[in-house]
Amino acid sequence: MGHEQILPSLDSGDVKSAMYAYFEQVNAPTFSQYDFVRIDLNGDHLKEALVYVAIPYGRWCDTRGCSLIILRAHLNGFSLIGRFEGVRTPFYVSKKTSGGWHDIAFESNGQLYEEAGTYILRFDGKGYSRPLEPPYVFSRELAKTILLP
């Protein structure tokens, strides 16, 4: 008879603690404001956190967009696996995977990256790396989830 593994549930307080520690690490205001969603990106039954940091505006955002921070979930907390600037909502988690992790798509107005369009973040074995350059056709039908519209 098999044993069912019961995984601990990280909650919003754990995301808050991880973000507070990150803000201190990068000398950012600890009063920074953000929204986040939790989704399992790698099929391990632990939900990663995709954190969209927007306030204070001059620190995390400008006319190009705001910062997206990707936190990997572990049994006892989170670790940083990606940080990107110039991200605009909505962003999407794709059904397509790279290295066992779901790709993430976002729009850019072209001021930070080479040109306006959809950029794809792919897992490179250690974290999410520099976005693939457009033109990249991303169909919303390929989206697993639409995040933070």
C-alpha positions, -999 to +999 in steps of 0.1 A: +000+000+000+015+034-011+019+063+012+006+097+003+030+125+007+015+156+025+033+187+014+032+218+036+013+248+023+033+280+019+009+309+024+009+346+016+028+353+048+057+332+034+057+353+001+056+385+022+086+373+043+105+363+011+098+397-005+108+416+027+141+397+028+146+404-009+139+441-005+165+443+023+190+424+002+187+448-028+184+479-006+149+486-017+122+503+004+106+476+026+073+494+021+074+485-016+040+473-028+033+443-051+007+418-063+014+382-067+000+350-079+009+314-070+012+287-096+031+254-099+055+261-127+075+228-126+050+201-116+064+195-081+031+204-064+046+235-048+033+268-061+059+293-071+052+330-067+052+355-096+054+389-079+046+421-098+063+450-079+049+484-087+054+509-058+074+531-053+071+539-090+106+552-096+122+521-080+102+493-095+084+509-125+088+535-152+072+542-186+084+508-198+066+488-172+073+473-138+094+445-122+084+409-123+101+387-096+099+349-098+103+329-066+107+292-066+088+274-038+106+250-015+093+230+014+105+257+038+103+290+018+113+306-015+144+314-036+148+339-064+149+324-099+143+355-120+139+393-120+128+413-150+121+449-156+098+465-182+070+440-178+035+450-185+004+431-174-012+409-183+014+382-184+008+345-191+020+311-181+023+290-212+013+254-217+047+250-233+077+241-211+115+246-211+136+223-189+104+211-172+092+246-163+063+265-179+074+294-201+061+329-191+051+355-217+047+392-212+043+423-234+068+451-237+064+485-253+098+484-268+116+510-247+136+485-226+140+457-251+148+460-288+113+463-300+077+462-288+061+428-287+056+396-267+087+383-249+091+348-236+109+338-204+123+303-205+138+283-177+175+276-184+182+249-158+189+275-130+163+301-134+144+322-159+168+339-182+168+369-206+136+371-226+136+357-262+135+386-286+104+392-307+089+388-332+076+359-312+040+349-319+023+339-287-012+328-290-034+333-259-048+298-267-014+285-256-017+302-223-023+279-193-032+309-171-036+346-176-021+364-147-027+398-132-048+413-160 
